[in-house]
Amino acid sequence: MDIKLLIILLDPQRVPYYLYSILFAYKNKLLTLKHKFRGMLSLPEGVTLYKLANSLPKKSTVVELGCYGGLSSAFILAGLNKSSFHYSIDPFDKDLSKQRQLIKKYKNKKYKKIELDLSMKKPRKKDVYELLKNEGHKNFKL
């Protein structure tokens, strides 16, 4: 069982919004994004990004700092109208060895391990680009 789902099931105050998010994501064909893209975004957070992007006026520009595997970008792009544009800024493949050297200096061992694991599994820019293109998005730049 997904640990996030377990936490939600244990906290009855969160259940209604999570269930609402599942229904909303199903209705708007967003459920598969969590399986296609990598990231640490929960479904309710993704739905919120989708709704925020969807509420923007035409010809808007969105700038996202930090893309990792494109999960948040996918939700934003799904919500944006076709006349808007999305920029996602991330170091991707560049300086990963430098990032790992900085991470190794962290004092918190648990946090260090998590960050090192994430940096070792970090998706490549071309992979994220292809996934977003395969979703039919054209109005973005990584």
FENWO-V461132 format. One record per residue. RES is the residue in one small letter. PHI is phi in whole degrees, 0 to 359 (none if undefined). OMEGA is omega as a letter, one per 30 degrees, with the letter a starting at -180 (999 if undefined). D_LAST is the distance of its C-alpha to the last C-alpha in whole Angstrom. Layout:
res->RES phi->PHI omega->OMEGA d_last->D_LAST
res->RES phi->PHI omega->OMEGA d_last->D_LAST
This chain:
res->m phi->none omega->l d_last->33
res->d phi->299 omega->a d_last->30
res->i phi->299 omega->l d_last->31
res->k phi->296 omega->l d_last->29
res->l phi->295 omega->l d_last->31
res->l phi->299 omega->l d_last->34
res->i phi->298 omega->a d_last->33
res->i phi->295 omega->l d_last->33
res->l phi->294 omega->l d_last->36
res->l phi->279 omega->a d_last->38
res->d phi->245 omega->a d_last->37
res->p phi->299 omega->l d_last->39
res->q phi->291 omega->a d_last->37
res->r phi->269 omega->a d_last->34
res->v phi->303 omega->a d_last->35
res->p phi->303 omega->a d_last->35
res->y phi->289 omega->l d_last->31
res->y phi->294 omega->l d_last->30
res->l phi->296 omega->l d_last->32
res->y phi->301 omega->a d_last->31
res->s phi->297 omega->l d_last->27
res->i phi->297 omega->l d_last->28
res->l phi->296 omega->l d_last->30
res->f phi->296 omega->a d_last->27
res->a phi->295 omega->l d_last->25
res->y phi->297 omega->a d_last->27
res->k phi->299 omega->a d_last->28
res->n phi->260 omega->l d_last->24
res->k phi->57 omega->a d_last->23
res->l phi->250 omega->a d_last->21
res->l phi->300 omega->a d_last->23
res->t phi->288 omega->a d_last->21
res->l phi->299 omega->a d_last->18
res->k phi->297 omega->a d_last->19
res->h phi->266 omega->a d_last->20
res->k phi->275 omega->a d_last->18
res->f phi->247 omega->l d_last->15
res->r phi->261 omega->l d_last->15
res->g phi->166 omega->a d_last->16
res->m phi->250 omega->a d_last->19
res->l phi->267 omega->l d_last->19
res->s phi->279 omega->l d_last->22
res->l phi->300 omega->l d_last->23
res->p phi->300 omega->l d_last->24
res->e phi->294 omega->l d_last->21
res->g phi->297 omega->l d_last->19
res->v phi->298 omega->l d_last->22
res->t phi->296 omega->l d_last->22
res->l phi->299 omega->l d_last->18
res->y phi->302 omega->a d_last->18
res->k phi->295 omega->l d_last->22
res->l phi->297 omega->l d_last->20
res->a phi->296 omega->a d_last->17
res->n phi->291 omega->a d_last->20
res->s phi->274 omega->a d_last->22
res->l phi->286 omega->l d_last->20
res->p phi->290 omega->l d_last->22
res->k phi->301 omega->l d_last->21
res->k phi->61 omega->l d_last->18
res->s phi->279 omega->l d_last->17
res->t phi->238 omega->l d_last->13
res->v phi->247 omega->l d_last->12
res->v phi->241 omega->a d_last->10
res->e phi->248 omega->l d_last->10
res->l phi->259 omega->a d_last->10
res->g phi->94 omega->a d_last->10
res->c phi->244 omega->a d_last->8
res->y phi->50 omega->a d_last->11
res->g phi->258 omega->l d_last->11
res->g phi->89 omega->a d_last->10
res->l phi->297 omega->l d_last->13
res->s phi->294 omega->l d_last->13
res->s phi->298 omega->a d_last->10
res->a phi->296 omega->l d_last->12
res->f phi->294 omega->l d_last->15
res->i phi->296 omega->a d_last->13
res->l phi->296 omega->l d_last->12
res->a phi->297 omega->a d_last->16
res->g phi->272 omega->a d_last->17
res->l phi->290 omega->l d_last->16
res->n phi->284 omega->a d_last->18
res->k phi->293 omega->l d_last->17
res->s phi->270 omega->l d_last->17
res->s phi->265 omega->a d_last->15
res->f phi->227 omega->a d_last->11
res->h phi->237 omega->l d_last->9
res->y phi->251 omega->l d_last->6
res->s phi->236 omega->a d_last->5
res->i phi->255 omega->a d_last->6
res->d phi->204 omega->l d_last->7
res->p phi->290 omega->a d_last->10
res->f phi->44 omega->a d_last->9
res->d phi->281 omega->a d_last->12
res->k phi->283 omega->l d_last->13
res->d phi->56 omega->l d_last->16
res->l phi->296 omega->l d_last->17
res->s phi->294 omega->l d_last->21
res->k phi->294 omega->l d_last->21
res->q phi->299 omega->a d_last->19
res->r phi->294 omega->l d_last->22
res->q phi->297 omega->l d_last->25
res->l phi->295 omega->a d_last->24
res->i phi->297 omega->a d_last->24
res->k phi->297 omega->l d_last->27
res->k phi->276 omega->l d_last->29
res->y phi->299 omega->a d_last->28
res->k phi->274 omega->a d_last->32
res->n phi->284 omega->a d_last->31
res->k phi->297 omega->a d_last->32
res->k phi->295 omega->l d_last->30
res->y phi->296 omega->l d_last->27
res->k phi->301 omega->a d_last->27
res->k phi->298 omega->l d_last->27
res->i phi->299 omega->a d_last->25
res->e phi->296 omega->l d_last->22
res->l phi->295 omega->l d_last->23
res->d phi->300 omega->l d_last->23
res->l phi->297 omega->a d_last->19
res->s phi->292 omega->l d_last->18
res->m phi->286 omega->a d_last->20
res->k phi->256 omega->a d_last->19
res->k phi->300 omega->l d_last->15
res->p phi->295 omega->l d_last->13
res->r phi->278 omega->a d_last->11
res->k phi->304 omega->a d_last->8
res->k phi->296 omega->l d_last->9
res->d phi->291 omega->l d_last->11
res->v phi->296 omega->l d_last->9
res->y phi->302 omega->a d_last->7
res->e phi->296 omega->l d_last->11
res->l phi->299 omega->l d_last->12
res->l phi->294 omega->l d_last->10
res->k phi->297 omega->a d_last->11
res->n phi->295 omega->l d_last->15
res->e phi->280 omega->l d_last->15
res->g phi->94 omega->a d_last->15
res->h phi->274 omega->l d_last->12
res->k phi->236 omega->a d_last->11
res->n phi->266 omega->a d_last->11
res->f phi->209 omega->l d_last->7
res->k phi->217 omega->l d_last->4
res->l phi->264 omega->999 d_last->0
